[in-house]
């Protein structure tokens, strides 16, 4: 499921607002104890992010599917995509973390038709007390206040979501994103981002 980009910040009463991460979109799949981290082109990156796979395997349910992004944060807790590939020893940063923003399956139940507010509640319960796998950061319930925080903290942008929305593959108007126009210019990126992502969520 993909958010549709819009040009300006906005407020829709009752919608959720989340930080938009500068990361690598992944599905985290656990099936009878076996864990996979799958990118949008279908490649398994469980070995590349072995510490995340290990953390996922320790979660109690035997099966689940999470949608999220693998992210590295700098010392100011700004996500830095290029640091997933390379950073110098002087760069103070977190290890790669999984910021999960949706729950598709859990213990044999398909959650995709459930409203987002139900999926989010189940996701937060699943990830309670985790250190490397966290729910996506929620912002102010007011879209304009959420955007003010995004700008103040130097984040890439925000994603607004309809709490009643089902999880529907493809581009949707139930999720809308706004990006800071100067965000990429403010960081030294060596992107090549297309080589790390593909198209099937």
N, C-alpha and C positions, 0 to 999 in steps of 0.2 A: 504494500500500500504506500503510495507516494503523495506527499503534500504538493499542492499547487502553489507556485510562487506568486505573490502579489507585490505591488510596488511600494505601498505605504503601510505603516502600522495602523491598527484598527482595534475596535473593541466590539465583541458580540457577547451580550449578557449570557452568562451561564457556561460559556466555553472554557476549556482548560488552556493554559498557556505554559509552554515548556521551553527550556533552552534548546536552541538548535546547535548541534555539535559539529565540529570540523573533524570528522572521523571516518571510519570505514564500516559501511553497513554490513551487518552479519545476522544470520539466523543462528541461534544456539539451540541445538537439538539434542535431547537426551532420550534414548530409546532402550529400555530395559538395562540401564546402567551405562551403555555406550554413548559417548559424547562426541558431537561434531560441531565445529564452527564453520558455517558455510557462507561464502561471499555470494554476491548477486550473480556471478557467472557460474555458480554451482561448485566452486572449488572448495575443498576441505582444508581449513587452515588450523586444525586442532594442534598439529605439531608446532606450527609457528608460534602459537599462543598457548603453549602447554600449561602454563600456570593458570590460565583462565579455564581451560578444559578440566584441570584438576579441581578447581573451585566449583565448577558446574557439576562435576561428578559427585561432589560431597553434599549437594542439595538433596533433601530427603526423598522427594518423589522419584519414582523409577522412570517416568517419562514426562517430557514437556517440550514445548517449542516457544522460544522467546525471539522477538524482533528487537534489534537495537544497533548500537554502533560501538565498535572498539575504538577507544579514545585514549590519548595521552594528554595530560594537563601539565602546563608549565607552572612555575612558582606562584603565579597569580590566578591559578585555576582556570586558565584560558586553554581550550582544546587546540592542539597543534597537529594537524594531519601529517605534515612532513616529518614529524618526529617518530611516527610509526615506522618510517624507513631508516632514518638516521638522525642521531643527535650526538653532540660532542660530550665528553665526560664532564665538562663544566656546566652543562645544561641541567639545572635542577628541575626534575620532573617526576611525575608519578610513573609507575609501571603501566603498561597497557591495561585498561579497565573496560569492562562491558557496561555501557549505560543502556539499560533495557527500557524501552518505551511501550512494548505491547506483549501480550500473552496470547498465543494462538491455540495451544493445546496444553492440557494439564491432566496427568493421571488418566488418560484415555478419554477425556472429555474435550470436545471441540468447542472452543470459546469464540470462534470467529464471528458467529452470529449474535453473540451477546453484546450489549452496548459497551462502549469504551469504559464507562464509569465502573462497570462490573469487572471488566478485564483488568483495569488498573488496580482495583482493590485486591484482586487475587494475586496480581504481580507483586504488590507491596508486601503481602503476607508471605509469599514464597521467598522474597529476598530480604526478609527481616534479619538484621544483624550481620549482613554480609559486608565485606571490605573491598572486594574487587569487582563485584557484580551488583550494580545499584540501579534503582529506578531512575529514569530521567528526571532531571531537576525541574520541579514545578516552580512557576513564577507567580506573580500577583494575579488574582482573579480578574483584575482590570487590565485589558490589553494595552492601554497606553502606559500605565504604570509598569507593566511587564517590559515594554519596550524601553522605557527609561532605564530600567535595571540593566538590560542588555547593552545599551550604549555606555552606561557608566562603568560596567565591568569589562568592556571590550570583547564581548562574546560575538560569535558569527551572526547570530540572529535568534529568532524565536519561531516556534511552531504553535499555531492555534488549532485546537481540535474540538469537534462537536462531541460532547460526552455521551450522546445517544447513538453515535455511529458504530456500525458493524465494521469488521475488518474485511475490506474488499480489495483484492489485488488490482493494481493499476493506479493511475492518477485520479485524485479525488478532490472535490470541493468541500469535503467534510474535514479535511486537514489543509490548513493554509500556512505558508511560511513567508517570513519577511527577513531579508538579509541586510546587514550593514553594507552600504555600497563601498566603503573604503576598508573593509575588514582585511581582504587579501593583500591589499597594498601595505597594510600595517605590519605584516609578518613576512619574513623571507621564506617563500614557499618554493619548493622544487616539486611541483605537483605531479604531472603525469598521471592524474587521478584516474583517467579512464582505464588505465592498465590494471587498476586495483578493483574495479567494480564492473558489474554487469547489470542485467535488467529483469530479473524475474519475480521480485516481490511486488 
